[in-house]
Amino acid sequence: MNPAQSRPETVTVERKGHVLLMGLDRPAKRNAFTRDMLSELAAAYGLLEADDDLWCGVLFAHGDHFTGGLDMVDVGAELATGDFPLPEGGRDPWRLDGPWTKPVVAAAQGWVMTLGIELLLAADIRVASRDARFTQYEIRRGIYPFGGATFRFPQQASWGNAMRWVLTGEEFDVAEAHRIGLVQEVTDDGPAAVARATEIAGLIAEKSAPLGVRTALRSAHLAQEHGDRAAIERLRPDIAQLLTTADGAEGIQSFVERRDAVFTGR
């Protein structure tokens, strides 16, 4: 048997209708990321983006902890060279190789360290359990966050709130994460966080027009990366284009008939 084939998977992938569930699965090591684990998550994100039948993703973790960050013993060489090769068809696990067209809802529990915070920042909606503990610890290991926290954290939590944790490496709790907008909802425990994240993703996949979701995400990212004016210039052309689609016609017809729309992504 090929050694690569006998290696246990560290990221589970499951389809649930139009939702792709992606689970970090190295619980004995607090889901610390190895090179293989990064590659498997990249492949899962690649599947989410490439498959037109997938309309939303859920990122979660098996076990008591979301992630302890990077397994430095395993990934040290890549850190030294700055080279993190992606598998064929894979997408950057930190979602830094945009554009991205499918939303991701993340659920976190227990330790959410370093890379874990950046995975949450890369998601669009975040849910966390009451026992979640966060730390952007890189600064205490002689490096700095290189997965997007240096710009996404200030964008989403404000400059002072982000620098408070990025520059000190101190631990903070879920109440603080909720206060600064790192997470949008708090649940009683980890399973409840996963269930709620899956529920939110299901609402997006079952009730929201997939082409409308993609266009809304593109508009938000355009404004963030190139300013409001760039997004404003696309508003009316985009809505006109959406109204020419089958989903656009279905949306109007469902309004006339006072019923829920049934979207097909076309």
C-alpha positions in Angstrom: 0.0 0.0 0.0 1.2 3.5 -0.8 2.3 5.2 2.5 0.3 8.3 1.5 -2.8 6.2 1.1 -2.4 4.6 4.5 -1.9 7.9 6.3 -5.0 8.8 8.4 -7.0 11.8 7.2 -6.8 14.9 9.4 -9.7 16.8 7.8 -13.1 15.2 7.4 -15.3 16.3 4.5 -19.0 15.7 4.3 -21.8 17.0 2.1 -25.1 18.0 3.6 -27.3 19.1 0.7 -25.6 22.2 -0.7 -23.4 22.6 2.4 -19.9 21.3 2.8 -18.9 20.3 6.3 -15.1 20.5 6.9 -13.8 19.1 10.2 -10.4 19.4 11.7 -9.7 15.9 12.9 -6.5 15.6 14.9 -8.0 15.8 18.4 -5.3 13.9 20.2 -2.9 16.8 19.3 -5.5 19.5 19.9 -5.9 19.7 16.1 -2.4 21.3 15.7 -1.8 21.7 12.0 0.8 19.6 10.2 1.8 19.9 6.6 -0.7 17.2 5.7 -3.5 18.8 7.6 -2.9 22.2 5.9 -2.9 20.3 2.5 -6.1 18.5 3.3 -7.9 21.7 4.4 -6.6 23.4 1.2 -8.2 20.5 -0.8 -11.5 20.9 1.1 -11.6 24.6 0.4 -10.7 23.9 -3.3 -13.7 21.5 -3.5 -16.0 24.1 -1.9 -15.0 26.8 -4.5 -14.9 24.5 -7.5 -18.2 22.6 -7.1 -21.2 24.6 -8.3 -23.5 22.3 -6.3 -21.9 23.5 -3.0 -23.2 26.9 -1.9 -21.8 27.3 1.6 -19.2 25.8 3.9 -18.9 25.0 7.6 -15.5 24.8 9.2 -15.4 23.1 12.6 -13.2 20.9 14.7 -13.6 17.4 16.2 -12.7 17.0 19.9 -12.4 19.5 22.7 -10.3 22.2 20.9 -10.6 24.1 17.6 -6.8 24.1 17.1 -3.6 24.6 19.1 -2.1 26.3 16.0 0.8 25.0 13.9 2.7 21.9 14.8 6.0 23.6 14.8 8.0 20.4 14.7 6.3 19.4 11.4 6.1 22.7 9.7 9.3 24.4 10.8 11.1 23.9 7.5 8.2 25.5 5.6 8.2 28.4 8.0 12.0 28.9 7.4 11.6 28.9 3.6 8.2 30.6 3.4 7.0 27.9 1.1 3.6 26.2 1.7 2.8 24.3 -1.5 -0.9 23.6 -2.2 -2.2 20.4 -3.6 -3.6 20.4 -7.1 -7.0 22.1 -7.1 -6.5 23.3 -3.5 -7.0 26.8 -2.2 -5.0 28.6 0.5 -6.2 27.5 4.0 -6.1 31.1 5.1 -8.1 32.1 2.1 -5.5 34.6 1.0 -5.6 33.7 -2.7 -8.9 35.2 -3.6 -11.3 35.9 -5.0 -13.6 33.6 -3.0 -17.2 33.1 -4.0 -18.7 30.8 -1.3 -19.4 31.9 2.3 -17.9 29.9 5.2 -19.5 29.7 8.7 -17.0 28.6 11.4 -17.6 27.0 14.8 -14.9 27.0 17.5 -14.4 25.6 21.0 -11.7 25.1 23.5 -8.3 26.4 22.4 -8.3 28.7 19.4 -4.6 29.6 19.0 -2.7 31.6 16.4 -3.7 30.0 13.1 -7.1 29.3 14.6 -7.9 32.9 15.0 -6.8 33.5 11.5 -9.0 30.7 10.2 -12.0 32.4 12.0 -11.0 35.8 10.5 -11.0 34.2 7.1 -14.6 32.9 7.6 -17.6 35.1 7.0 -19.6 34.2 10.2 -18.2 32.8 13.4 -19.8 30.9 16.3 -17.9 29.9 19.5 -18.6 28.0 22.7 -18.4 29.5 26.1 -15.3 27.6 26.9 -13.4 29.0 23.9 -10.0 30.6 24.7 -8.1 32.7 22.2 -4.5 33.7 21.8 -2.5 35.2 18.9 0.7 33.8 20.4 3.2 34.1 17.5 4.8 37.3 18.9 6.0 35.2 21.9 7.7 32.7 19.6 9.8 35.2 17.8 7.6 35.5 14.7 4.3 37.2 13.9 0.9 36.3 12.5 1.3 35.5 8.8 -2.1 34.1 7.9 -4.0 37.4 7.6 -4.4 38.6 11.2 -2.2 41.7 10.7 -4.9 43.2 8.4 -8.1 41.2 8.9 -8.0 41.6 12.7 -7.8 45.4 12.6 -10.4 45.5 9.9 -12.9 43.4 11.8 -12.2 44.3 15.4 -10.7 47.8 15.1 -7.1 48.8 15.4 -6.8 49.0 19.2 -8.7 45.8 19.9 -6.6 43.9 17.4 -3.2 45.3 18.5 -4.1 44.6 22.1 -3.9 40.9 21.4 -1.6 40.7 18.4 1.3 42.6 20.1 1.0 41.0 23.5 0.1 37.3 22.7 -2.1 37.3 25.8 -5.1 34.9 26.2 -8.6 36.3 26.0 -12.0 34.7 26.5 -15.1 34.3 24.4 -16.8 37.3 26.0 -14.0 39.5 24.7 -14.0 37.7 21.3 -17.8 38.5 21.1 -17.3 42.1 22.2 -14.8 42.9 19.5 -16.6 41.1 16.8 -14.3 38.1 16.3 -17.3 35.9 16.9 -21.0 36.7 16.2 -22.7 34.2 18.5 -21.8 32.3 21.6 -23.2 28.8 22.5 -23.1 26.7 25.6 -20.7 24.1 24.3 -18.7 22.9 21.3 -21.4 20.6 19.8 -24.0 23.4 20.1 -21.5 25.7 18.3 -21.2 23.3 15.4 -25.0 22.8 15.3 -25.6 26.5 15.2 -22.9 27.1 12.5 -24.5 24.3 10.4 -27.9 25.8 10.9 -26.7 29.2 9.7 -25.0 27.6 6.7 -28.2 25.7 6.0 -30.2 28.9 6.0 -27.9 30.5 3.5 -27.9 27.4 1.2 -31.6 26.7 1.5 -33.2 30.2 1.6 -30.7 32.6 -0.1 -30.2 32.8 -3.9 -26.7 31.4 -4.5 -25.9 33.8 -7.3 -27.1 36.7 -5.1 -24.8 35.4 -2.3 -21.8 35.3 -4.6 -22.5 38.8 -5.9 -23.0 40.2 -2.4 -19.7 38.6 -1.3 -17.9 40.0 -4.4 -19.3 43.5 -3.7 -18.2 43.4 0.0 -14.7 42.2 -0.9 -14.5 44.8 -3.7 -15.3 47.6 -1.3 -12.8 46.2 1.3 -10.0 45.8 -1.2 -10.5 48.8 -3.5 -12.8 51.2 -1.7 -16.5 52.0 -1.6 -16.4 53.7 -5.0 -15.3 50.6 -6.8 -18.2 48.7 -5.2 -20.7 51.4 -5.9 -19.9 51.3 -9.6 -20.9 47.7 -9.8 -24.2 47.9 -7.8 -26.6 48.6 -10.6 -24.9 46.6 -13.3 -24.8 43.6 -10.9 -28.5 43.9 -10.0 -29.4 44.1 -13.7 -27.4 41.0 -14.4 -29.0 39.1 -11.5 -32.5 39.9 -12.8 -31.7 38.2 -16.1 -31.0 34.9 -14.3 -33.5 32.1 -13.6 -33.1 32.7 -9.9 -33.8 36.4 -10.4 -37.1 35.5 -12.2 -37.9 33.0 -9.5 -37.3 35.6 -6.8 -39.8 38.0 -8.3 -42.3 35.3 -9.0 -42.1 34.0 -5.4 -42.8 37.6 -4.2 -45.9 37.8 -6.5 -47.1 34.4 -5.3 -46.2 35.1 -1.7 -44.2 31.9 -1.2 -40.6 31.0 -0.5 -38.4 31.0 -3.5 -36.8 27.8 -4.8 -33.4 28.7 -6.2 -31.3 26.5 -8.5 -28.1 28.6 -8.9 -28.8 29.5 -12.5 
